[in-house]
């Protein structure tokens, strides 16, 4: 999503066997790597040495990976396996033919140790041309602030004034949950033939839509 400075480039091909060695994925996930992933390239490393920003709040480095896909489809377990392999936050560029899309998970150090991470939901863009214009990295005082701004750029719901990153993430996840609940109620309502049940489902759907609208308010 960003135009990364030249000095951050790493450009190292990552063999799938190395991912298997560190993450120890199941046979099913290995099969997805084989069928869906053509190549993995460790594109950039954002660190105090490469962009002159100090580490802060457990963010020592930020990585950028390019994953070339075989079919344009990628199972979420593949990204989670990658994120389990490297403790620092990772931003992914998924490429297929002449298109690219960007995705990243909210990732934070685990309370049980710096070598472990807690991986939340993934956020990202739709497919775009490979030639899409890319903005420069956001201005930040440290790597933690840079990570926060980079991740927010991947989230479809903008943050509210003064909203912390974790509160923003929780609200976006709640919105996703409410949207799923609304779709399920819509399906049930369309399938229901009893009038009294239709009334009940319609009332429940209106309530969920109201709750969703409140969460989406800026």
ABEGO torsion letter per residue (X at the ends): XBBBBAAABAGBBBBAAAAAAAAGBBAAAAAAAAAABABBBBABBBBAAAAGBBBBGGBABBBBBBBBBAAGBBBAAAAAAAAAABABBBBBBBBBEABBBBBBBBBBBBAAEAABBBBBBBBBBBBBBAABBBBBBBBBABAAAAAAAAAAAABABBBBBGBBAAAAAAAAAAAAAAAAAAAAAAAAAAABABAAAAAAAAAAAAAAAAAAAAAABX
